[in-house]
Amino acid sequence: MTERRQVAGKQKKATRKVPSGGRPPLGRPLAVASVPGGVVLIAIDAAGRIFSVKSPTGLEFDGRRFDVAVTTPSGKTYDLSRARAFRLAAAKEEYILSFVEDRPSGPVLIIASSGDLKNFKMKHALAGAGSAVFVSGGRGSSEEMLIFSRGGATLATKFSELKKKQPRVVEIMPLRRGSFDSGGIVPLAALDTERGTLLFYDASRTKGKSVELAVGAAVFSGDYPPLLLWRSSSPFWEGLFAGEQEANGIGAAVVGDSLIFYWTAEKASLIAAAVPNPFVLPPARRLELKRFPRNPIIEPDPYAAFEAGGTFNPTALEHKGVVHILYRAVGSNGVSTIGYARSSDGLNVDERLSYPVYVPRETFEGRAAPARPGFDLSFASGGSFGGCEDPKLTYIEEDGLVYLTYVAHNGYSPQRVVVSSLPIENFLAKHFNWSFPVAMSDPRVVDKSACLLPEKINGKYVIFHRVFPDVLIDFTDDLNFGEGRWLKGEYTIPPRPFAWDSRKLSIGSPPIKTKHGWLTIYHAVDDRDPGRYKVGAMILDKKDPRRVLARSRYPILEPRASYENEGKAGIVYPGGAVVKGEELFVYYGGGDRVACVATAPLERFIFELLNEGKPRLSEAGVIVRR
């Protein structure tokens, strides 16, 4: 395999002391990790406060600070002031923080996890281990792994092995005599590529009154135990930092087309070496939906009172090549009902009924108008003042029923999620004799965006819904709710800190079963862009839909078209998705006014979703980032 020096020449001028801007000093930096939109750093200040701070460039850490706590399984807070060798890594749906505690019996590696980068809970302890980096299982790695140092050698273990009293540990990279890294190595960071794991490690050493910084690189197979495929025979990067006797590596990050390596030292709080990245190219935004050129496909009809105010947030059900579309219809009286349309090709509407196919029937989905006493605008949405909002369709073949879930609103109390159903034969024949509506959520809680998984898991219905800011998941034996029996929100899919979906998210379309898992389209809002709804995608585990296998790093659709910014600006709101032939069709509302569709080749879309942001290692040893 081609050596690193043949790919890119050594660089020695990129080292710099990182400023802290006008903020208080960074204190002692502990660990860094790449996150969407930059780099997050965890540090401890002079008062012993642990905090995280993000930098979009990876160099100026002067943003807002968030408190960080690490607790034991019993709830006791760790005193991290004397811990060392911290490392931070992003897993699929959480962050992994590791550090070493020096105990009388010897060093112990502590591993903790967090879903929000604020509250870490200890998961595992490994005696005798030093600095460690986490490798997420993905396209290139068959297992989640921990790579760590011990006595200068580099070892690995499966993450699942850490549950055992005596985890199986294997040496994957021995010490080399007479090499730049003969004094021992310290893992800095690992990237999971399609062909294996790329490991960066620190091999720095003291030279007189300076520190000779050196970074090595190695590539391992994705199998376990991992096989060493390639290792740099000279430093991947090296540089001299004067005035320090010692520097401790705390991690590495990828920012755009740069690699940044970080150390902390006594005089210089944080040292960063930013170098052009010969392995990784900037990500190309290939995971996107293509709008139908003749959008919108359904618009308000000023001559039909029930949908004169809006026709948006559509859902869809495909059956024998025909796409049946239900959509939220806002009438001239401000009440939401549900309309019906039909499409043979999934794009053009062949039929559209002139009357609503679902109307409010219960007090919790009343016909409130603005003049009603006690009307509370804080619960209004989509320009409506009550009714049946934002439908979602799921056909469960085992039951022979089409299930309609929607948001019920009476105009003056919190929205609730509701389910109704009818036999598939009646639905196809347009005999819309829906069953009695059943409210599933607590009347005291604003609950929205409910849908059912199209199959039962272990005999149980799987219900997704949203209580701000999380997607909640419940497993139930039946759909009989009421009299104090409500959805509990047993499991969560939370927002991701610093990502495009950092504020809130909701399931948009009922999941679609594929050979890779349940493909799920969702919408979300970014804390940094709170006025705009965007669309993303997830893959959920086929047998355990609580597990997120992949989640889009960037939005797959943003409100840029004119019809997505009229009515209410900045809204793309998916409600349904179907597969027709080899094409994925996603139906969404634009601007809280019209119904639209966007498409993508299904297999290519899923491939890009599973591999988005993963480096690809070529035969020549160069990594290409998608």
C-alpha positions as CSV (number, residue, x, y, z in Angstrom):
1,M,0.0,0.0,0.0
2,T,1.3,3.5,-0.9
3,E,3.1,5.2,2.0
4,R,1.8,8.5,3.3
5,R,4.9,10.5,2.1
6,Q,4.0,9.5,-1.4
7,V,0.5,11.0,-1.0
8,A,1.4,14.3,0.6
9,G,4.7,15.8,1.7
10,K,5.5,16.4,5.3
11,Q,4.3,19.8,6.7
12,K,5.9,21.6,9.6
13,K,4.3,25.1,9.6
14,A,0.8,24.4,10.7
15,T,1.3,24.3,14.5
16,R,-0.2,27.1,16.5
17,K,-1.4,28.0,20.0
18,V,-5.2,28.2,19.8
19,P,-6.7,31.5,21.1
20,S,-9.7,31.6,23.3
21,G,-11.1,34.9,21.9
22,G,-12.7,37.2,24.4
23,R,-14.0,34.4,26.5
24,P,-12.5,33.2,29.8
25,P,-9.4,31.0,29.3
26,L,-10.0,27.5,28.2
27,G,-8.4,26.1,31.3
28,R,-7.2,22.5,30.7
29,P,-8.5,21.0,27.5
30,L,-9.4,17.4,27.9
31,A,-10.7,16.0,24.6
32,V,-12.0,16.9,21.1
33,A,-14.2,15.2,18.5
34,S,-15.6,16.1,15.1
35,V,-19.3,16.9,15.1
36,P,-21.5,18.2,12.3
37,G,-20.5,21.7,11.6
38,G,-17.2,21.7,13.4
39,V,-15.3,20.4,16.4
40,V,-16.4,20.1,20.1
41,L,-13.9,20.5,22.9
42,I,-14.4,19.3,26.5
43,A,-12.3,21.2,29.1
44,I,-12.0,21.9,32.8
45,D,-11.6,25.4,34.2
46,A,-9.7,26.6,37.3
47,A,-12.8,26.1,39.4
48,G,-13.2,22.5,38.4
49,R,-16.2,23.1,36.1
50,I,-16.3,20.7,33.2
51,F,-17.8,22.2,30.0
52,S,-18.0,21.7,26.2
53,V,-17.6,24.4,23.6
54,K,-17.9,24.2,19.8
55,S,-15.8,25.7,17.1
56,P,-16.8,25.7,13.4
57,T,-13.2,26.0,12.4
58,G,-11.7,23.8,15.1
59,L,-9.3,26.6,16.0
60,E,-11.2,29.4,17.9
61,F,-13.2,27.9,20.8
62,D,-15.0,31.0,21.9
63,G,-18.6,29.9,21.6
64,R,-21.3,29.2,24.1
65,R,-20.2,26.8,26.9
66,F,-22.3,23.9,28.2
67,D,-21.8,22.1,31.5
68,V,-20.7,18.5,31.3
69,A,-21.1,15.9,34.1
70,V,-19.9,12.3,34.3
71,T,-21.7,10.0,36.8
72,T,-21.3,6.5,38.0
73,P,-24.1,3.9,37.7
74,S,-25.2,4.9,41.2
75,G,-25.5,8.5,40.3
76,K,-22.3,9.8,42.0
77,T,-20.5,12.6,40.0
78,Y,-16.9,11.8,39.0
79,D,-14.2,14.2,40.1
80,L,-12.3,14.6,36.9
81,S,-9.7,17.0,38.1
82,R,-7.1,14.2,38.5
83,A,-8.2,12.0,35.6
84,R,-6.1,11.9,32.5
85,A,-5.9,10.6,28.9
86,F,-9.4,11.8,27.9
87,R,-10.8,10.9,24.5
88,L,-14.1,11.8,22.9
89,A,-15.8,10.1,19.9
90,A,-19.1,10.3,18.1
91,A,-21.0,7.0,17.9
92,K,-24.2,6.4,15.9
93,E,-26.6,8.0,18.3
94,E,-24.4,8.9,21.3
95,Y,-21.0,10.2,22.3
96,I,-18.3,8.1,24.0
97,L,-16.0,9.7,26.5
98,S,-13.1,7.7,28.0
99,F,-10.5,8.7,30.5
100,V,-7.9,7.0,32.8
101,E,-8.1,7.0,36.6
102,D,-4.9,6.2,38.5
103,R,-6.0,4.0,41.4
104,P,-3.8,2.2,44.1
105,S,-4.3,-1.0,42.2
106,G,-3.2,0.6,38.9
107,P,-4.7,2.6,36.0
108,V,-8.3,2.0,35.1
109,L,-9.9,3.1,31.8
110,I,-13.4,4.5,32.4
111,I,-15.8,4.6,29.4
112,A,-19.0,6.7,29.6
113,S,-21.7,7.7,27.1
114,S,-24.1,10.6,26.5
115,G,-26.8,11.4,24.0
116,D,-26.6,15.1,24.5
117,L,-22.9,15.9,25.2
118,K,-23.9,17.1,28.6
119,N,-24.7,14.2,30.9
120,F,-22.3,11.2,30.6
121,K,-22.9,7.9,32.4
122,M,-20.3,5.4,33.1
123,K,-20.8,2.2,31.1
124,H,-17.6,0.2,31.4
125,A,-14.2,0.0,33.2
126,L,-11.1,-1.7,31.9
127,A,-8.1,-2.3,34.2
128,G,-4.6,-1.6,33.0
129,A,-5.5,0.3,29.9
130,G,-4.2,3.7,28.7
131,S,-5.5,6.2,26.1
132,A,-8.4,4.7,24.1
133,V,-10.3,5.5,20.9
134,F,-13.7,4.2,19.9
135,V,-14.5,2.7,16.5
136,S,-18.1,2.7,15.5
137,G,-19.3,-0.4,13.7
138,G,-20.3,0.5,10.1
139,R,-19.6,-0.3,6.5
140,G,-15.9,-0.9,7.2
141,S,-16.0,-2.3,10.7
142,S,-18.0,-5.4,11.5
143,E,-17.9,-4.6,15.2
144,E,-17.8,-1.6,17.5
145,M,-14.3,-1.6,18.9
146,L,-12.1,0.0,21.5
147,I,-8.4,0.6,20.5
148,F,-6.2,1.4,23.4
149,S,-2.6,1.6,24.5
150,R,-0.9,-0.6,27.2
151,G,2.8,-0.5,27.8
152,G,3.5,1.2,24.5
153,A,1.7,-1.5,22.5
154,T,-1.6,-1.0,20.8
155,L,-4.5,-3.4,21.6
156,A,-8.1,-3.8,20.7
157,T,-11.3,-5.4,22.1
158,K,-14.9,-5.6,21.0
159,F,-17.0,-3.0,22.7
160,S,-19.4,-5.8,23.7
161,E,-16.5,-7.6,25.5
162,L,-16.3,-4.8,28.0
163,K,-19.4,-6.2,29.8
164,K,-17.3,-9.2,30.8
165,K,-15.1,-9.4,33.8
166,Q,-12.2,-10.6,31.6
167,P,-12.7,-9.1,28.2
168,R,-10.8,-10.7,25.3
169,V,-8.0,-8.3,24.2
170,V,-5.7,-8.7,21.2
171,E,-2.5,-6.9,20.2
172,I,-3.0,-5.3,16.8
173,M,0.1,-3.1,16.4
174,P,3.4,-4.0,18.2
175,L,6.2,-1.6,19.1
176,R,8.8,-1.0,16.4
177,R,12.5,-0.6,17.2
178,G,14.5,2.1,15.4
179,S,11.4,3.9,14.1
180,F,10.0,7.4,14.8
181,D,7.4,5.7,17.0
182,S,9.8,3.3,18.9
183,G,9.2,5.1,22.2
184,G,5.5,4.1,22.2
185,I,2.3,5.4,20.7
186,V,-0.8,7.0,22.1
187,P,-4.1,6.6,20.0
188,L,-5.5,10.0,19.0
189,A,-8.6,9.3,16.9
190,A,-10.0,6.6,14.6
191,L,-12.1,6.9,11.4
192,D,-14.3,4.1,10.2
193,T,-13.8,3.8,6.5
194,E,-15.5,1.5,4.0
195,R,-12.4,-0.8,3.9
196,G,-11.4,-0.6,7.5
197,T,-10.3,1.6,10.4
198,L,-7.9,4.5,9.9
199,L,-6.0,5.2,13.2
200,F,-4.0,8.3,14.0
201,Y,-1.7,8.1,16.9
202,D,0.7,10.4,18.8
203,A,4.4,9.6,18.8
204,S,5.7,12.9,20.2
205,R,8.8,13.2,22.3
206,T,10.9,15.8,24.2
207,K,13.9,17.3,22.4
208,G,15.9,19.7,24.5
209,K,13.7,22.5,25.6
210,S,11.1,21.8,22.9
211,V,8.6,19.1,22.0
212,E,9.0,17.3,18.7
213,L,5.4,16.6,17.8
214,A,4.8,13.6,15.6
215,V,1.7,11.8,14.3
216,G,1.6,8.4,12.8
217,A,-1.1,6.6,10.9
218,A,-2.2,3.0,10.4
219,V,-5.0,1.2,8.6
220,F,-6.7,-2.0,9.9
221,S,-9.2,-4.4,8.4
222,G,-12.8,-4.1,9.5
223,D,-12.8,-7.6,10.8
224,Y,-12.3,-8.6,14.4
225,P,-9.6,-9.1,15.5
226,P,-8.5,-6.3,13.1
227,L,-5.6,-7.1,10.8
228,L,-2.9,-4.4,10.3
229,L,-3.0,-3.5,6.6
230,W,-0.6,-0.5,6.5
231,R,1.4,1.6,8.9
232,S,3.4,4.8,8.1
233,S,7.1,4.3,8.2
234,S,7.7,8.0,8.8
235,P,5.6,10.6,10.6
236,F,2.3,11.4,8.8
237,W,2.9,14.9,10.3
238,E,5.7,16.3,12.4
239,G,6.5,19.7,13.9
240,L,8.6,21.4,16.6
241,F,7.0,23.4,19.4
242,A,9.5,25.4,21.4
243,G,9.2,26.4,25.0
244,E,7.5,23.2,26.3
245,Q,9.0,20.2,27.9
246,E,5.9,17.9,27.3
247,A,2.8,17.9,25.2
248,N,-0.1,15.4,25.6
249,G,-2.2,14.5,22.6
250,I,-6.0,14.9,23.3
251,G,-7.4,13.9,19.9
252,A,-7.9,14.7,16.2
253,A,-10.7,16.1,14.1
254,V,-11.7,16.4,10.5
255,V,-12.9,19.9,9.4
256,G,-13.6,20.4,5.8
257,D,-10.5,19.4,3.9
258,S,-8.2,19.7,6.9
259,L,-7.0,17.4,9.6
260,I,-6.4,19.0,13.0
261,F,-4.4,17.3,15.7
262,Y,-4.5,18.6,19.2
263,W,-2.2,18.6,22.2
264,T,-2.3,20.3,25.6
265,A,0.8,21.6,27.4
266,E,1.8,23.4,30.6
267,K,2.3,26.9,29.1
268,A,0.2,26.7,25.9
269,S,-3.3,25.7,26.9
270,L,-4.1,24.1,23.5
271,I,-1.8,23.3,20.6
272,A,-3.4,22.6,17.2
273,A,-1.7,21.4,14.0
274,A,-4.0,22.0,11.0
275,V,-2.8,20.3,7.8
276,P,-4.4,19.7,4.4
277,N,-6.0,16.3,4.5
278,P,-4.5,13.9,1.9
279,F,-6.9,11.2,2.9
280,V,-10.3,12.9,3.0
281,L,-12.0,15.1,0.5
282,P,-14.8,17.5,1.5
283,P,-18.2,15.7,1.6
284,A,-20.3,15.9,-1.5
285,R,-24.0,16.4,-0.9
286,R,-25.2,13.4,-2.8
287,L,-28.0,12.4,-0.4
288,E,-30.8,14.7,-1.7
289,L,-34.3,14.5,-2.9
290,K,-35.3,15.9,-6.3
291,R,-38.4,18.0,-6.4
292,F,-41.1,17.2,-9.0
293,P,-40.8,20.1,-11.6
294,R,-44.5,20.6,-11.6
295,N,-44.9,21.0,-7.8
296,P,-47.2,21.7,-6.0
297,I,-49.3,18.7,-6.9
298,I,-52.3,19.8,-4.8
299,E,-53.3,23.4,-4.1
300,P,-56.2,25.0,-2.2
301,D,-59.5,25.2,-4.1
302,P,-61.1,28.5,-3.5
303,Y,-64.4,27.1,-4.6
304,A,-64.4,24.2,-2.1
305,A,-65.1,25.5,1.3
306,F,-63.5,22.6,3.2
307,E,-60.1,23.2,1.5
308,A,-60.1,26.9,0.5
309,G,-57.5,27.8,3.1
310,G,-54.8,25.1,2.6
311,T,-54.1,21.6,1.2
312,F,-50.8,20.5,2.8
313,N,-48.9,17.9,4.8
314,P,-49.9,14.9,2.7
315,T,-49.5,11.2,3.6
316,A,-49.5,8.4,1.1
317,L,-50.2,4.7,0.7
318,E,-49.2,2.7,-2.3
319,H,-51.3,-0.4,-3.3
320,K,-50.9,-2.3,-6.6
321,G,-49.2,0.5,-8.3
322,V,-51.6,3.2,-7.3
323,V,-50.7,5.9,-4.8
324,H,-53.5,7.1,-2.5
325,I,-52.9,10.5,-0.9
326,L,-54.6,12.0,2.1
327,Y,-53.9,15.6,3.0
328,R,-54.7,18.2,5.6
329,A,-57.4,20.5,4.3
330,V,-58.0,23.8,6.0
331,G,-61.5,25.2,5.4
332,S,-62.7,28.7,5.1
333,N,-64.0,28.3,8.7
334,G,-60.4,27.6,10.0
335,V,-61.2,23.9,10.8
336,S,-58.9,21.1,9.5
337,T,-60.4,18.1,7.8
338,I,-58.7,15.5,5.6
339,G,-59.0,15.3,1.8
340,Y,-58.3,12.5,-0.7
341,A,-56.4,12.4,-4.0
342,R,-55.2,9.5,-6.2
343,S,-52.2,9.2,-8.5
344,S,-51.3,6.4,-11.0
345,D,-47.6,7.5,-11.4
346,G,-47.1,9.0,-8.0
347,L,-46.5,12.5,-9.4
348,N,-49.6,13.6,-11.3
349,V,-53.0,13.6,-9.5
350,D,-55.6,11.7,-11.5
351,E,-58.5,12.0,-9.1
352,R,-59.4,14.4,-6.2
353,L,-62.5,14.2,-4.2
354,S,-64.6,17.3,-3.7
355,Y,-65.4,16.5,-0.1
356,P,-63.5,15.6,3.0
357,V,-63.0,11.9,3.7
358,Y,-62.4,12.4,7.4
359,V,-63.9,15.1,9.7
360,P,-63.8,15.9,13.4
361,R,-66.3,13.7,15.4
362,E,-65.1,14.1,19.0
363,T,-64.8,16.9,21.5
364,F,-61.0,16.6,21.6
365,E,-61.0,17.4,17.8
366,G,-63.7,20.0,18.0
367,R,-64.8,22.7,15.5
368,A,-63.4,25.7,17.4
369,A,-63.4,29.0,15.6
370,P,-61.3,32.1,16.6
371,A,-64.2,33.7,18.3
372,R,-64.8,30.8,20.7
373,P,-64.3,31.9,24.3
374,G,-61.1,30.5,25.7
375,F,-59.4,30.0,22.3
376,D,-55.7,29.7,22.9
377,L,-53.5,30.7,19.9
378,S,-50.5,29.1,21.5
379,F,-51.8,25.7,20.3
380,A,-52.8,26.8,16.8
381,S,-50.7,25.4,13.9
382,G,-50.8,25.6,10.1
383,G,-53.3,28.4,10.0
384,S,-56.0,26.2,11.5
385,F,-58.1,26.7,14.6
386,G,-58.9,23.1,15.3
387,G,-59.9,19.8,13.7
388,C,-57.9,16.8,12.3
389,E,-54.4,17.8,11.3
390,D,-51.3,16.2,9.7
391,P,-52.6,12.7,8.7
392,K,-50.4,9.6,8.4
393,L,-51.4,6.3,6.8
394,T,-50.2,2.8,7.6
395,Y,-51.4,-0.5,6.2
396,I,-50.8,-3.5,8.6
397,E,-51.4,-6.6,6.4
398,E,-51.7,-8.9,9.4
399,D,-54.8,-6.9,10.6
400,G,-56.2,-6.2,7.1
401,L,-56.6,-2.6,8.2
402,V,-55.5,0.8,7.1
403,Y,-54.6,2.9,10.1
404,L,-55.0,6.7,10.1
405,T,-53.1,8.6,12.8
406,Y,-53.4,12.3,13.1
407,V,-53.2,15.3,15.4
408,A,-56.5,16.3,17.0
409,H,-57.0,19.8,18.2
410,N,-60.1,21.4,19.8
411,G,-58.8,24.9,19.6
412,Y,-58.1,25.6,23.2
413,S,-56.2,22.7,24.8
414,P,-53.0,20.7,23.9
415,Q,-53.0,18.8,20.6
416,R,-53.3,15.0,21.0
417,V,-52.4,12.1,18.7
418,V,-55.4,9.9,17.6
419,V,-55.8,6.7,15.7
420,S,-58.7,5.4,13.5
421,S,-58.9,2.6,11.0
422,L,-61.0,0.8,8.3
423,P,-60.6,-2.4,6.2
424,I,-58.3,-2.1,3.3
425,E,-61.1,-3.1,0.9
426,N,-63.2,-0.2,2.1
427,F,-60.3,2.2,1.8
428,L,-59.6,1.2,-1.8
429,A,-63.3,1.4,-2.7
430,K,-63.5,4.8,-1.1
431,H,-66.0,3.7,1.5
432,F,-64.6,5.9,4.2
433,N,-66.4,4.4,7.2
434,W,-63.6,5.0,9.7
435,S,-63.7,3.5,13.1
436,F,-64.4,5.4,16.3
437,P,-61.4,7.8,16.9
438,V,-59.2,6.8,19.8
439,A,-57.0,9.5,21.5
440,M,-53.7,7.8,22.4
441,S,-51.9,10.6,24.3
442,D,-52.3,12.3,27.6
443,P,-54.7,15.3,27.3
444,R,-52.3,17.4,29.4
445,V,-49.4,17.0,27.0
446,V,-48.8,18.5,23.5
447,D,-48.2,15.3,21.5
448,K,-47.8,15.3,17.7
449,S,-46.6,13.4,14.6
450,A,-47.8,9.9,15.5
451,C,-47.5,6.9,13.1
452,L,-47.5,3.1,13.2
453,L,-44.8,0.7,12.0
454,P,-46.3,-1.3,9.2
455,E,-45.5,-4.6,11.0
456,K,-45.8,-5.7,14.6
457,I,-42.6,-6.5,16.5
458,N,-42.9,-9.5,18.7
459,G,-46.7,-9.2,18.5
460,K,-46.7,-5.6,19.5
461,Y,-47.7,-2.4,17.7
462,V,-44.9,0.1,17.4
463,I,-46.0,3.7,17.7
464,F,-43.8,6.7,17.0
465,H,-44.9,10.2,18.3
466,R,-43.3,13.5,19.3
467,V,-43.3,15.3,22.6
468,F,-40.8,18.2,22.3
469,P,-38.0,17.8,21.5
470,D,-37.7,14.0,21.0
471,V,-39.2,11.3,18.9
472,L,-40.8,8.8,21.3
473,I,-41.4,5.1,20.7
474,D,-44.0,2.9,22.4
475,F,-44.7,-0.8,22.1
476,T,-48.3,-1.8,22.9
477,D,-50.3,-5.0,22.7
478,D,-53.3,-3.2,21.3
479,L,-54.6,0.3,20.4
480,N,-57.1,0.6,23.2
481,F,-56.3,3.8,25.1
482,G,-58.2,6.0,27.5
483,E,-59.1,6.3,31.2
484,G,-55.6,7.0,32.2
485,R,-53.9,4.6,29.8
486,W,-51.9,6.8,27.4
487,L,-48.7,6.5,25.4
488,K,-45.7,6.6,27.8
489,G,-42.8,7.5,25.5
490,E,-40.8,4.5,26.6
491,Y,-37.9,5.1,24.2
492,T,-36.5,8.1,22.5
493,I,-34.7,9.3,19.4
494,P,-33.3,12.7,20.5
495,P,-32.0,15.7,18.7
496,R,-28.2,15.8,18.0
497,P,-26.2,18.5,19.6
498,F,-24.6,20.9,17.1
499,A,-26.3,19.2,14.1
500,W,-28.9,20.4,11.7
501,D,-31.6,18.6,13.8
502,S,-30.4,20.0,17.2
503,R,-33.7,21.6,18.3
504,K,-36.4,19.1,17.7
505,L,-37.4,16.3,15.3
506,S,-40.5,14.3,14.4
507,I,-41.1,11.2,12.3
508,G,-42.6,12.4,9.0
509,S,-43.5,9.3,7.0
510,P,-44.4,5.9,8.4
511,P,-41.3,3.7,8.0
512,I,-40.8,1.7,4.8
513,K,-39.3,-1.8,5.1
514,T,-36.1,-2.4,3.1
515,K,-33.5,-5.1,3.2
516,H,-31.3,-2.7,5.1
517,G,-33.9,-1.8,7.8
518,W,-36.8,0.6,8.2
519,L,-36.3,3.7,6.0
520,T,-37.8,6.6,7.8
521,I,-38.2,10.2,6.6
522,Y,-38.3,12.8,9.3
523,H,-38.4,16.6,9.7
524,A,-36.4,18.6,12.2
525,V,-35.4,22.1,13.2
526,D,-31.9,23.5,14.0
527,D,-31.3,25.6,17.1
528,R,-29.2,27.9,14.9
529,D,-32.0,28.2,12.3
530,P,-35.2,27.9,14.4
531,G,-37.6,29.3,11.8
532,R,-37.1,26.6,9.1
533,Y,-38.2,23.0,9.0
534,K,-36.0,20.6,7.0
535,V,-36.2,17.0,6.0
536,G,-33.8,14.1,6.9
537,A,-33.7,10.3,6.7
538,M,-32.9,7.4,9.1
539,I,-32.5,3.7,8.8
540,L,-33.9,1.8,11.8
541,D,-33.0,-1.7,12.8
542,K,-35.4,-4.2,11.1
543,K,-36.0,-6.2,14.3
544,D,-35.5,-3.5,16.9
545,P,-36.7,-0.1,15.5
546,R,-35.4,1.6,18.6
547,R,-31.9,1.3,17.1
548,V,-30.9,4.0,14.6
549,L,-28.4,2.4,12.1
550,A,-27.9,5.6,10.0
551,R,-29.1,9.2,10.2
552,S,-28.5,11.9,7.6
553,R,-25.6,14.2,8.4
554,Y,-27.3,17.0,6.4
555,P,-30.8,17.8,5.4
556,I,-32.0,15.9,2.3
557,L,-34.5,18.7,1.5
558,E,-34.6,22.4,2.6
559,P,-37.3,25.0,2.0
560,R,-35.8,26.8,-1.0
561,A,-38.6,26.7,-3.6
562,S,-41.0,29.6,-3.8
563,Y,-44.0,27.4,-2.9
564,E,-42.2,26.3,0.3
565,N,-41.9,29.9,1.4
566,E,-45.4,31.2,0.7
567,G,-48.1,31.0,3.3
568,K,-45.7,30.3,6.1
569,A,-42.1,30.7,5.0
570,G,-39.5,28.1,5.6
571,I,-41.6,24.9,5.8
572,V,-41.0,21.5,4.2
573,Y,-43.0,19.0,6.2
574,P,-43.1,15.3,5.1
575,G,-46.0,13.1,6.0
576,G,-45.7,10.1,3.7
577,A,-43.4,8.1,1.5
578,V,-43.8,5.2,-0.8
579,V,-41.7,3.0,-3.1
580,K,-43.0,2.6,-6.6
581,G,-40.8,0.5,-8.9
582,E,-37.2,1.4,-7.9
583,E,-38.1,5.0,-7.0
584,L,-38.7,6.6,-3.6
585,F,-41.5,9.1,-3.5
586,V,-41.6,11.5,-0.5
587,Y,-44.8,13.6,-0.1
588,Y,-44.5,16.8,1.9
589,G,-46.3,20.1,2.7
590,G,-44.8,23.3,1.4
591,G,-45.3,26.6,3.4
592,D,-48.2,25.2,5.3
593,R,-50.3,25.7,2.2
594,V,-49.6,23.2,-0.6
595,A,-48.8,19.5,-1.1
596,C,-45.7,18.5,-3.0
597,V,-43.6,15.4,-3.9
598,A,-39.8,14.8,-4.3
599,T,-38.1,11.6,-5.4
600,A,-34.8,9.7,-5.4
601,P,-33.6,6.3,-6.7
602,L,-34.3,4.0,-3.7
603,E,-31.1,1.9,-3.7
604,R,-28.8,4.8,-4.4
605,F,-30.5,6.8,-1.7
606,I,-30.1,4.1,0.9
607,F,-26.5,3.5,-0.2
608,E,-25.7,7.2,0.3
609,L,-27.5,7.3,3.6
610,L,-25.6,4.3,5.0
611,N,-22.2,5.7,3.7
612,E,-22.8,9.4,4.1
613,G,-19.7,11.0,5.6
614,K,-17.7,7.7,5.6
615,P,-14.3,7.8,4.0
616,R,-13.6,5.4,1.2
617,L,-10.1,3.9,1.0
618,S,-8.8,3.3,-2.5
619,E,-6.2,0.8,-3.6
620,A,-3.6,3.6,-3.7
621,G,-4.2,4.4,-0.1
622,V,-6.1,7.6,-0.6
623,I,-9.4,8.1,1.2
624,V,-12.2,9.8,-0.6
625,R,-15.0,11.3,1.5
626,R,-18.5,11.2,0.3
